[in-house]
Amino acid sequence: MNVAPEVTPIPCLKDNYAYLLRCPSTGQTGVVDPSVAQPVLKVLRDKGWGLDCIFNTHHHWDHVGGNEELKQQFPSVRIFGHQSDEGRIPGLTDGVQDGQVVGFGAIRGFVIHNPGHTTGAITYVWGDAAFTGDTLFAAGCGRIFEGSPQDMYSSLHQKIGSLPPETRLYFGHEYTEKNLEFCLDVEPNNHKAHVLLKEVRKIRSEGKFTTPSTISQEFATNPFMRTKELEIQKRVRELEPDADLSPVSVFRVLREYKNRF
Ligand SMILES: [Zn+2]
């Protein structure tokens, strides 16, 4: 069934999101990136649901930290992650690879392997919903810990970026406001980013979430998806006068600047 699951964002720790998923036809459930178990268990209790699957986007502790406690509560839970993260994702039962069909209940989707943040980073796609972990954020992207700028650029542009424009992007951290401030530093005349920042500040002041974004929103407001924009390239020249202006080089300069922004 090529439909998206029902999605409930669960804020965890300081700014992480876990996402509780439910198949509307079978009632089976999953959770994406439970950094800690307790907030997830609370929502499951409130709803009266069990847990069938854990879907980890990568091995960092603030995405897998709840795996073992959830497994204690639900011993038959299946735990998904990239096959190369065997030994790094606690309790991994289902190592997956690029393009592999993955689902739960009646829901079937697929995995995108998008290395860069980590070598085993993946995105799960079900219907029009994608779970990008720390690879693509609203108006930003993850740090490059285990890959090259070329890896991360390809993951964002050729892989995630080729999903349909209306795809909803459920990302791993609530960084949207800061990311848009960065966007306006490197592209001050991005009108859509100005409008979105205003909306985001209102949303945050009401204690609400900015997740999900969409692919089309990212191509409009995410500097890491806009490396061909002349205004951004001009800023990159200011930051690094010798930089060539190939897309990957612009991406690298932006990413390094963001690390110290
Ligand atoms: Zn991470």
py3Dmol code that shows the C-alpha trace and the ligand (Angstrom):
import py3Dmol

protein = """\
ATOM      1  CA  MET A   1       0.000   0.000   0.000  1.00  0.00           C
ATOM      2  CA  ASN A   2       1.642   3.192  -1.166  1.00  0.00           C
ATOM      3  CA  VAL A   3       0.148   5.491   1.444  1.00  0.00           C
ATOM      4  CA  ALA A   4       1.848   7.369   4.239  1.00  0.00           C
ATOM      5  CA  PRO A   5       1.396   6.265   7.840  1.00  0.00           C
ATOM      6  CA  GLU A   6      -0.318   8.517  10.366  1.00  0.00           C
ATOM      7  CA  VAL A   7       2.492  10.534  11.980  1.00  0.00           C
ATOM      8  CA  THR A   8       2.699  11.915  15.520  1.00  0.00           C
ATOM      9  CA  PRO A   9       5.822  13.992  16.251  1.00  0.00           C
ATOM     10  CA  ILE A  10       7.181  13.419  19.761  1.00  0.00           C
ATOM     11  CA  PRO A  11       9.623  16.056  21.036  1.00  0.00           C
ATOM     12  CA  CYS A  12      12.530  14.460  22.921  1.00  0.00           C
ATOM     13  CA  LEU A  13      15.565  15.824  24.770  1.00  0.00           C
ATOM     14  CA  LYS A  14      16.337  19.464  23.921  1.00  0.00           C
ATOM     15  CA  ASP A  15      15.367  19.653  20.267  1.00  0.00           C
ATOM     16  CA  ASN A  16      15.066  16.089  18.884  1.00  0.00           C
ATOM     17  CA  TYR A  17      12.004  14.617  17.247  1.00  0.00           C
ATOM     18  CA  ALA A  18      10.924  11.002  17.383  1.00  0.00           C
ATOM     19  CA  TYR A  19       7.971  10.184  15.143  1.00  0.00           C
ATOM     20  CA  LEU A  20       5.302   7.702  16.074  1.00  0.00           C
ATOM     21  CA  LEU A  21       3.788   5.981  13.026  1.00  0.00           C
ATOM     22  CA  ARG A  22       0.597   4.013  12.631  1.00  0.00           C
ATOM     23  CA  CYS A  23      -0.757   2.042   9.708  1.00  0.00           C
ATOM     24  CA  PRO A  24      -4.358   3.243   9.290  1.00  0.00           C
ATOM     25  CA  SER A  25      -5.627  -0.112   7.990  1.00  0.00           C
ATOM     26  CA  THR A  26      -3.948  -2.596  10.363  1.00  0.00           C
ATOM     27  CA  GLY A  27      -3.185  -0.460  13.431  1.00  0.00           C
ATOM     28  CA  GLN A  28       0.452  -1.613  13.464  1.00  0.00           C
ATOM     29  CA  THR A  29       2.906   0.957  14.745  1.00  0.00           C
ATOM     30  CA  GLY A  30       6.464   2.121  14.366  1.00  0.00           C
ATOM     31  CA  VAL A  31       8.674   4.843  15.753  1.00  0.00           C
ATOM     32  CA  VAL A  32      11.413   6.762  13.963  1.00  0.00           C
ATOM     33  CA  ASP A  33      14.536   7.697  15.963  1.00  0.00           C
ATOM     34  CA  PRO A  34      13.539   7.250  19.618  1.00  0.00           C
ATOM     35  CA  SER A  35      16.380   9.143  21.309  1.00  0.00           C
ATOM     36  CA  VAL A  36      14.831   8.242  24.639  1.00  0.00           C
ATOM     37  CA  ALA A  37      12.089   5.748  25.441  1.00  0.00           C
ATOM     38  CA  GLN A  38       9.971   7.529  28.046  1.00  0.00           C
ATOM     39  CA  PRO A  39       8.245  10.184  25.897  1.00  0.00           C
ATOM     40  CA  VAL A  40       7.466   7.472  23.314  1.00  0.00           C
ATOM     41  CA  LEU A  41       6.123   5.073  25.962  1.00  0.00           C
ATOM     42  CA  LYS A  42       3.932   7.829  27.357  1.00  0.00           C
ATOM     43  CA  VAL A  43       2.308   8.511  23.971  1.00  0.00           C
ATOM     44  CA  LEU A  44       1.868   4.757  23.373  1.00  0.00           C
ATOM     45  CA  ARG A  45       0.208   4.396  26.789  1.00  0.00           C
ATOM     46  CA  ASP A  46      -2.070   7.391  26.194  1.00  0.00           C
ATOM     47  CA  LYS A  47      -3.174   5.914  22.871  1.00  0.00           C
ATOM     48  CA  GLY A  48      -3.327   2.334  24.112  1.00  0.00           C
ATOM     49  CA  TRP A  49      -0.972   1.124  21.385  1.00  0.00           C
ATOM     50  CA  GLY A  50       1.868  -1.426  21.281  1.00  0.00           C
ATOM     51  CA  LEU A  51       5.049  -1.014  19.260  1.00  0.00           C
ATOM     52  CA  ASP A  52       5.962  -3.190  16.275  1.00  0.00           C
ATOM     53  CA  CYS A  53       8.962  -1.479  14.681  1.00  0.00           C
ATOM     54  CA  ILE A  54      11.755   0.984  15.369  1.00  0.00           C
ATOM     55  CA  PHE A  55      13.210   2.798  12.359  1.00  0.00           C
ATOM     56  CA  ASN A  56      16.605   4.394  12.982  1.00  0.00           C
ATOM     57  CA  THR A  57      17.938   6.905  10.434  1.00  0.00           C
ATOM     58  CA  HIS A  58      21.525   6.610  11.772  1.00  0.00           C
ATOM     59  CA  HIS A  59      23.486   5.416  14.766  1.00  0.00           C
ATOM     60  CA  HIS A  60      23.945   8.619  16.814  1.00  0.00           C
ATOM     61  CA  TRP A  61      22.912   8.226  20.445  1.00  0.00           C
ATOM     62  CA  ASP A  62      20.263  10.938  20.205  1.00  0.00           C
ATOM     63  CA  HIS A  63      18.478   8.818  17.578  1.00  0.00           C
ATOM     64  CA  VAL A  64      18.877   5.297  18.959  1.00  0.00           C
ATOM     65  CA  GLY A  65      19.151   5.876  22.733  1.00  0.00           C
ATOM     66  CA  GLY A  66      15.638   4.548  23.401  1.00  0.00           C
ATOM     67  CA  ASN A  67      15.985   1.311  21.384  1.00  0.00           C
ATOM     68  CA  GLU A  68      16.883  -1.018  24.243  1.00  0.00           C
ATOM     69  CA  GLU A  69      14.321   0.217  26.739  1.00  0.00           C
ATOM     70  CA  LEU A  70      11.599   0.015  24.096  1.00  0.00           C
ATOM     71  CA  LYS A  71      12.709  -3.526  23.272  1.00  0.00           C
ATOM     72  CA  GLN A  72      12.416  -4.470  26.949  1.00  0.00           C
ATOM     73  CA  GLN A  73       8.810  -3.259  26.903  1.00  0.00           C
ATOM     74  CA  PHE A  74       8.040  -4.788  23.486  1.00  0.00           C
ATOM     75  CA  PRO A  75      10.354  -7.824  23.089  1.00  0.00           C
ATOM     76  CA  SER A  76       9.219  -8.664  19.541  1.00  0.00           C
ATOM     77  CA  VAL A  77       9.908  -5.176  18.188  1.00  0.00           C
ATOM     78  CA  ARG A  78      11.917  -5.148  14.943  1.00  0.00           C
ATOM     79  CA  ILE A  79      14.716  -2.591  14.720  1.00  0.00           C
ATOM     80  CA  PHE A  80      15.676  -1.202  11.306  1.00  0.00           C
ATOM     81  CA  GLY A  81      18.786   0.686  10.232  1.00  0.00           C
ATOM     82  CA  HIS A  82      21.410   0.641   7.512  1.00  0.00           C
ATOM     83  CA  GLN A  83      23.163  -2.713   7.277  1.00  0.00           C
ATOM     84  CA  SER A  84      26.563  -1.044   7.740  1.00  0.00           C
ATOM     85  CA  ASP A  85      25.441   0.162  11.182  1.00  0.00           C
ATOM     86  CA  GLU A  86      25.371  -3.377  12.563  1.00  0.00           C
ATOM     87  CA  GLY A  87      27.147  -3.053  15.901  1.00  0.00           C
ATOM     88  CA  ARG A  88      26.445   0.679  16.115  1.00  0.00           C
ATOM     89  CA  ILE A  89      22.622   0.598  16.288  1.00  0.00           C
ATOM     90  CA  PRO A  90      21.563  -1.168  19.514  1.00  0.00           C
ATOM     91  CA  GLY A  91      19.385  -4.221  18.876  1.00  0.00           C
ATOM     92  CA  LEU A  92      19.412  -3.944  15.076  1.00  0.00           C
ATOM     93  CA  THR A  93      17.358  -6.817  13.620  1.00  0.00           C
ATOM     94  CA  ASP A  94      16.792  -5.613  10.043  1.00  0.00           C
ATOM     95  CA  GLY A  95      19.835  -4.156   8.288  1.00  0.00           C
ATOM     96  CA  VAL A  96      18.627  -2.472   5.090  1.00  0.00           C
ATOM     97  CA  GLN A  97      20.247  -0.978   2.011  1.00  0.00           C
ATOM     98  CA  ASP A  98      19.576   1.645  -0.640  1.00  0.00           C
ATOM     99  CA  GLY A  99      16.300   1.123  -2.477  1.00  0.00           C
ATOM    100  CA  GLN A 100      15.148  -1.715  -0.260  1.00  0.00           C
ATOM    101  CA  VAL A 101      11.398  -2.041   0.267  1.00  0.00           C
ATOM    102  CA  VAL A 102      10.555  -1.468   3.930  1.00  0.00           C
ATOM    103  CA  GLY A 103       7.212  -1.319   5.644  1.00  0.00           C
ATOM    104  CA  PHE A 104       4.994  -2.299   8.522  1.00  0.00           C
ATOM    105  CA  GLY A 105       1.344  -3.258   8.636  1.00  0.00           C
ATOM    106  CA  ALA A 106      -0.007  -2.684   5.127  1.00  0.00           C
ATOM    107  CA  ILE A 107       2.398   0.176   4.446  1.00  0.00           C
ATOM    108  CA  ARG A 108       5.225  -0.310   1.971  1.00  0.00           C
ATOM    109  CA  GLY A 109       7.908   2.229   1.171  1.00  0.00           C
ATOM    110  CA  PHE A 110      11.617   2.288   0.548  1.00  0.00           C
ATOM    111  CA  VAL A 111      14.963   3.339   1.928  1.00  0.00           C
ATOM    112  CA  ILE A 112      17.334   5.949   0.525  1.00  0.00           C
ATOM    113  CA  HIS A 113      20.954   5.526   1.581  1.00  0.00           C
ATOM    114  CA  ASN A 114      22.252   9.089   2.004  1.00  0.00           C
ATOM    115  CA  PRO A 115      25.783   9.055   3.449  1.00  0.00           C
ATOM    116  CA  GLY A 116      27.504  12.247   4.597  1.00  0.00           C
ATOM    117  CA  HIS A 117      26.322  12.974   8.139  1.00  0.00           C
ATOM    118  CA  THR A 118      27.313   9.358   8.842  1.00  0.00           C
ATOM    119  CA  THR A 119      28.270   6.566   6.451  1.00  0.00           C
ATOM    120  CA  GLY A 120      25.108   4.620   7.312  1.00  0.00           C
ATOM    121  CA  ALA A 121      22.601   7.495   7.215  1.00  0.00           C
ATOM    122  CA  ILE A 122      19.288   6.628   5.573  1.00  0.00           C
ATOM    123  CA  THR A 123      15.918   8.217   4.810  1.00  0.00           C
ATOM    124  CA  TYR A 124      12.680   6.238   5.004  1.00  0.00           C
ATOM    125  CA  VAL A 125      10.001   7.076   2.425  1.00  0.00           C
ATOM    126  CA  TRP A 126       6.392   5.971   2.848  1.00  0.00           C
ATOM    127  CA  GLY A 127       3.867   7.477   0.460  1.00  0.00           C
ATOM    128  CA  ASP A 128       4.376  11.251   0.496  1.00  0.00           C
ATOM    129  CA  ALA A 129       6.217  11.235   3.843  1.00  0.00           C
ATOM    130  CA  ALA A 130      10.014  11.023   4.214  1.00  0.00           C
ATOM    131  CA  PHE A 131      12.012  10.770   7.438  1.00  0.00           C
ATOM    132  CA  THR A 132      15.411  12.339   6.893  1.00  0.00           C
ATOM    133  CA  GLY A 133      17.051  12.168  10.330  1.00  0.00           C
ATOM    134  CA  ASP A 134      20.050  14.506  10.488  1.00  0.00           C
ATOM    135  CA  THR A 135      20.682  14.620   6.748  1.00  0.00           C
ATOM    136  CA  LEU A 136      18.139  17.235   5.620  1.00  0.00           C
ATOM    137  CA  PHE A 137      16.575  19.718   8.065  1.00  0.00           C
ATOM    138  CA  ALA A 138      14.144  22.524   7.371  1.00  0.00           C
ATOM    139  CA  ALA A 139      16.420  25.217   5.866  1.00  0.00           C
ATOM    140  CA  GLY A 140      19.572  23.281   6.758  1.00  0.00           C
ATOM    141  CA  CYS A 141      21.486  20.024   6.694  1.00  0.00           C
ATOM    142  CA  GLY A 142      23.466  17.929   9.131  1.00  0.00           C
ATOM    143  CA  ARG A 143      27.147  18.265   9.829  1.00  0.00           C
ATOM    144  CA  ILE A 144      29.444  16.120   7.728  1.00  0.00           C
ATOM    145  CA  PHE A 145      30.880  13.724  10.301  1.00  0.00           C
ATOM    146  CA  GLU A 146      31.768  10.639   8.284  1.00  0.00           C
ATOM    147  CA  GLY A 147      31.633  11.617   4.638  1.00  0.00           C
ATOM    148  CA  SER A 148      32.869  14.209   2.166  1.00  0.00           C
ATOM    149  CA  PRO A 149      31.098  17.355   0.942  1.00  0.00           C
ATOM    150  CA  GLN A 150      30.566  15.471  -2.335  1.00  0.00           C
ATOM    151  CA  ASP A 151      28.800  12.615  -0.460  1.00  0.00           C
ATOM    152  CA  MET A 152      26.510  14.998   1.389  1.00  0.00           C
ATOM    153  CA  TYR A 153      25.812  17.077  -1.713  1.00  0.00           C
ATOM    154  CA  SER A 154      24.849  13.969  -3.712  1.00  0.00           C
ATOM    155  CA  SER A 155      22.698  12.673  -0.869  1.00  0.00           C
ATOM    156  CA  LEU A 156      20.789  15.941  -0.656  1.00  0.00           C
ATOM    157  CA  HIS A 157      20.501  16.818  -4.334  1.00  0.00           C
ATOM    158  CA  GLN A 158      20.552  13.595  -6.337  1.00  0.00           C
ATOM    159  CA  LYS A 159      18.881  11.359  -3.754  1.00  0.00           C
ATOM    160  CA  ILE A 160      16.497  13.150  -1.361  1.00  0.00           C
ATOM    161  CA  GLY A 161      16.149  16.075  -3.776  1.00  0.00           C
ATOM    162  CA  SER A 162      14.680  13.809  -6.461  1.00  0.00           C
ATOM    163  CA  LEU A 163      11.601  13.004  -4.377  1.00  0.00           C
ATOM    164  CA  PRO A 164       8.376  14.691  -5.591  1.00  0.00           C
ATOM    165  CA  PRO A 165       8.121  18.388  -4.584  1.00  0.00           C
ATOM    166  CA  GLU A 166       5.085  17.818  -2.363  1.00  0.00           C
ATOM    167  CA  THR A 167       6.903  15.170  -0.262  1.00  0.00           C
ATOM    168  CA  ARG A 168       6.610  15.980   3.450  1.00  0.00           C
ATOM    169  CA  LEU A 169       9.981  15.964   5.198  1.00  0.00           C
ATOM    170  CA  TYR A 170      10.061  14.910   8.828  1.00  0.00           C
ATOM    171  CA  PHE A 171      13.502  15.894  10.125  1.00  0.00           C
ATOM    172  CA  GLY A 172      15.452  14.995  13.252  1.00  0.00           C
ATOM    173  CA  HIS A 173      15.906  18.339  15.036  1.00  0.00           C
ATOM    174  CA  GLU A 174      13.983  21.562  15.595  1.00  0.00           C
ATOM    175  CA  TYR A 175      16.670  23.867  14.180  1.00  0.00           C
ATOM    176  CA  THR A 176      14.433  25.720  11.731  1.00  0.00           C
ATOM    177  CA  GLU A 177      14.586  29.237  13.214  1.00  0.00           C
ATOM    178  CA  LYS A 178      18.402  29.286  13.479  1.00  0.00           C
ATOM    179  CA  ASN A 179      18.714  27.704  10.041  1.00  0.00           C
ATOM    180  CA  LEU A 180      16.586  30.420   8.462  1.00  0.00           C
ATOM    181  CA  GLU A 181      18.722  33.087  10.163  1.00  0.00           C
ATOM    182  CA  PHE A 182      21.708  31.452   8.484  1.00  0.00           C
ATOM    183  CA  CYS A 183      19.840  31.355   5.184  1.00  0.00           C
ATOM    184  CA  LEU A 184      19.224  35.119   5.364  1.00  0.00           C
ATOM    185  CA  ASP A 185      22.871  35.748   6.178  1.00  0.00           C
ATOM    186  CA  VAL A 186      23.981  34.051   2.970  1.00  0.00           C
ATOM    187  CA  GLU A 187      20.971  35.049   0.846  1.00  0.00           C
ATOM    188  CA  PRO A 188      19.550  38.277   2.323  1.00  0.00           C
ATOM    189  CA  ASN A 189      17.077  38.831  -0.513  1.00  0.00           C
ATOM    190  CA  ASN A 190      15.360  35.451  -0.245  1.00  0.00           C
ATOM    191  CA  HIS A 191      11.802  36.720   0.152  1.00  0.00           C
ATOM    192  CA  LYS A 192      10.320  33.297   0.882  1.00  0.00           C
ATOM    193  CA  ALA A 193      12.838  32.750   3.683  1.00  0.00           C
ATOM    194  CA  HIS A 194      11.877  36.098   5.257  1.00  0.00           C
ATOM    195  CA  VAL A 195       8.193  35.154   5.169  1.00  0.00           C
ATOM    196  CA  LEU A 196       8.901  31.666   6.512  1.00  0.00           C
ATOM    197  CA  LEU A 197      11.085  32.956   9.366  1.00  0.00           C
ATOM    198  CA  LYS A 198       8.219  35.163  10.527  1.00  0.00           C
ATOM    199  CA  GLU A 199       5.847  32.169  10.456  1.00  0.00           C
ATOM    200  CA  VAL A 200       8.373  29.951  12.220  1.00  0.00           C
ATOM    201  CA  ARG A 201       8.899  32.458  15.050  1.00  0.00           C
ATOM    202  CA  LYS A 202       5.135  32.584  15.565  1.00  0.00           C
ATOM    203  CA  ILE A 203       4.868  28.775  15.523  1.00  0.00           C
ATOM    204  CA  ARG A 204       7.707  28.424  18.037  1.00  0.00           C
ATOM    205  CA  SER A 205       6.347  31.149  20.332  1.00  0.00           C
ATOM    206  CA  GLU A 206       3.142  29.085  20.529  1.00  0.00           C
ATOM    207  CA  GLY A 207       5.181  25.997  21.467  1.00  0.00           C
ATOM    208  CA  LYS A 208       4.306  24.241  18.201  1.00  0.00           C
ATOM    209  CA  PHE A 209       6.567  22.330  15.789  1.00  0.00           C
ATOM    210  CA  THR A 210       7.927  23.377  12.394  1.00  0.00           C
ATOM    211  CA  THR A 211       8.076  19.768  11.184  1.00  0.00           C
ATOM    212  CA  PRO A 212       7.305  18.668   8.506  1.00  0.00           C
ATOM    213  CA  SER A 213       8.773  20.728   5.697  1.00  0.00           C
ATOM    214  CA  THR A 214       8.437  19.784   2.021  1.00  0.00           C
ATOM    215  CA  ILE A 215      10.880  19.245  -0.814  1.00  0.00           C
ATOM    216  CA  SER A 216       9.572  22.356  -2.590  1.00  0.00           C
ATOM    217  CA  GLN A 217       9.986  24.446   0.577  1.00  0.00           C
ATOM    218  CA  GLU A 218      13.589  23.262   0.859  1.00  0.00           C
ATOM    219  CA  PHE A 219      14.453  24.172  -2.722  1.00  0.00           C
ATOM    220  CA  ALA A 220      13.019  27.647  -1.971  1.00  0.00           C
ATOM    221  CA  THR A 221      14.531  28.354   1.466  1.00  0.00           C
ATOM    222  CA  ASN A 222      17.423  25.987   2.179  1.00  0.00           C
ATOM    223  CA  PRO A 223      20.798  27.472   1.170  1.00  0.00           C
ATOM    224  CA  PHE A 224      22.310  23.976   0.912  1.00  0.00           C
ATOM    225  CA  MET A 225      19.739  23.193  -1.803  1.00  0.00           C
ATOM    226  CA  ARG A 226      20.338  26.536  -3.560  1.00  0.00           C
ATOM    227  CA  THR A 227      24.023  26.423  -4.446  1.00  0.00           C
ATOM    228  CA  LYS A 228      23.340  27.753  -7.961  1.00  0.00           C
ATOM    229  CA  GLU A 229      21.857  31.043  -6.703  1.00  0.00           C
ATOM    230  CA  LEU A 230      24.032  34.019  -7.645  1.00  0.00           C
ATOM    231  CA  GLU A 231      23.482  35.795  -4.331  1.00  0.00           C
ATOM    232  CA  ILE A 232      24.708  32.724  -2.434  1.00  0.00           C
ATOM    233  CA  GLN A 233      27.694  32.347  -4.738  1.00  0.00           C
ATOM    234  CA  LYS A 234      28.568  35.999  -4.144  1.00  0.00           C
ATOM    235  CA  ARG A 235      28.511  35.393  -0.386  1.00  0.00           C
ATOM    236  CA  VAL A 236      30.687  32.292  -0.825  1.00  0.00           C
ATOM    237  CA  ARG A 237      33.256  34.445  -2.679  1.00  0.00           C
ATOM    238  CA  GLU A 238      33.303  36.841   0.278  1.00  0.00           C
ATOM    239  CA  LEU A 239      33.790  33.959   2.684  1.00  0.00           C
ATOM    240  CA  GLU A 240      36.470  32.257   0.622  1.00  0.00           C
ATOM    241  CA  PRO A 241      37.825  34.372  -2.247  1.00  0.00           C
ATOM    242  CA  ASP A 242      39.662  31.440  -3.831  1.00  0.00           C
ATOM    243  CA  ALA A 243      36.710  29.053  -3.815  1.00  0.00           C
ATOM    244  CA  ASP A 244      35.569  27.769  -7.158  1.00  0.00           C
ATOM    245  CA  LEU A 245      31.840  28.088  -7.676  1.00  0.00           C
ATOM    246  CA  SER A 246      30.997  24.522  -8.599  1.00  0.00           C
ATOM    247  CA  PRO A 247      27.887  23.316  -6.721  1.00  0.00           C
ATOM    248  CA  VAL A 248      29.898  21.005  -4.430  1.00  0.00           C
ATOM    249  CA  SER A 249      32.455  23.692  -3.651  1.00  0.00           C
ATOM    250  CA  VAL A 250      29.725  26.247  -2.835  1.00  0.00           C
ATOM    251  CA  PHE A 251      28.101  23.610  -0.661  1.00  0.00           C
ATOM    252  CA  ARG A 252      31.374  22.928   1.184  1.00  0.00           C
ATOM    253  CA  VAL A 253      32.008  26.613   1.924  1.00  0.00           C
ATOM    254  CA  LEU A 254      28.435  27.060   3.197  1.00  0.00           C
ATOM    255  CA  ARG A 255      28.681  23.970   5.387  1.00  0.00           C
ATOM    256  CA  GLU A 256      31.994  25.098   6.910  1.00  0.00           C
ATOM    257  CA  TYR A 257      30.608  28.583   7.522  1.00  0.00           C
ATOM    258  CA  LYS A 258      27.503  27.102   9.186  1.00  0.00           C
ATOM    259  CA  ASN A 259      29.745  25.122  11.584  1.00  0.00           C
ATOM    260  CA  ARG A 260      30.941  28.411  13.080  1.00  0.00           C
ATOM    261  CA  PHE A 261      27.780  30.521  12.520  1.00  0.00           C
TER     262      PHE A 261
END
"""
ligand_1 = """\
1
ZN
Zn 23.225 12.651 14.000
"""
view = py3Dmol.view(width=600, height=400)
view.addModel(protein, "pdb")
view.setStyle({"model": 0}, {"cartoon": {"style": "trace"}})
view.addModel(ligand_1, "xyz")
view.setStyle({"model": 1}, {"stick": {}})
view.zoomTo()
view.show()
